[in-house]
């Protein structure tokens, strides 16, 4: 009987620890700056269409270099916020 309670307590404790780890990992991922390789696919007004992660996104260029279609660029997503995305 005592052995069974210890096992159940350990299983419950392991499940709680895994849940906390998953929560912390998810939170850290959401606030971390991410950098991707992207490919310029075209211009869209004063922004550019850049394909990264399998999707095309319209984002601004940082700096004053004019990229050409097909050029590989670095795409930055500061603090995990897609509203702040830009490429160099």
C-alpha positions in Angstrom: 0.0 0.0 0.0 2.8 2.4 1.0 4.7 1.6 -2.2 1.7 2.3 -4.4 1.2 5.8 -2.8 4.8 6.7 -3.4 4.5 5.6 -7.1 1.3 7.6 -7.6 2.9 10.7 -5.9 6.0 10.4 -8.1 3.8 10.0 -11.3 1.8 13.1 -10.3 5.0 15.1 -9.5 6.6 14.1 -12.8 3.4 15.3 -14.7 3.5 18.6 -12.9 7.2 19.2 -13.6 6.6 18.4 -17.3 3.7 20.9 -17.4 5.8 23.6 -15.8 8.7 22.9 -18.2 6.4 23.1 -21.2 4.9 26.4 -19.9 8.3 28.0 -19.4 9.7 26.8 -22.7 6.6 28.2 -24.5 7.0 31.5 -22.8 10.7 31.8 -23.5 10.1 31.0 -27.2 7.5 33.7 -27.4 9.8 36.5 -26.1 13.0 35.4 -27.9 14.3 37.2 -31.0 14.1 34.8 -33.9 16.3 35.0 -37.1 15.4 33.2 -40.3 16.8 32.9 -43.8 14.4 34.3 -46.3 14.1 34.7 -50.1 12.9 38.0 -51.6 10.0 37.2 -54.0 9.0 40.7 -55.0 8.2 44.2 -54.0 4.9 45.4 -52.5 4.8 49.2 -52.3 7.5 50.3 -49.8 7.8 46.8 -48.4 9.0 43.5 -49.8 7.6 40.0 -50.1 9.9 37.6 -48.4 9.4 33.9 -48.1 10.5 32.2 -44.9 9.2 29.2 -43.0 7.3 28.2 -46.2 5.1 31.3 -46.3 5.4 34.7 -48.0 5.3 37.7 -45.7 5.3 41.4 -46.7 7.9 43.1 -44.4 10.0 46.2 -44.5 13.7 46.4 -45.3 16.1 47.7 -42.7 18.6 50.0 -44.3 18.8 51.5 -47.8 20.1 48.6 -49.9 17.6 47.5 -52.6 17.4 43.8 -52.6 16.7 41.9 -55.8 14.2 39.1 -56.4 15.7 35.7 -55.5 18.2 37.2 -53.0 18.7 35.4 -49.7 18.2 37.7 -46.7 18.1 37.5 -42.9 14.7 38.0 -41.4 14.5 39.3 -37.8 11.5 38.9 -35.5 12.5 40.9 -32.3 11.1 39.6 -29.0 9.0 37.1 -30.9 6.7 39.9 -32.1 5.7 39.5 -35.8 4.6 43.2 -35.9 8.3 44.2 -35.5 9.6 42.0 -38.3 12.2 43.4 -40.7 14.9 42.0 -43.0 18.5 42.9 -43.9 
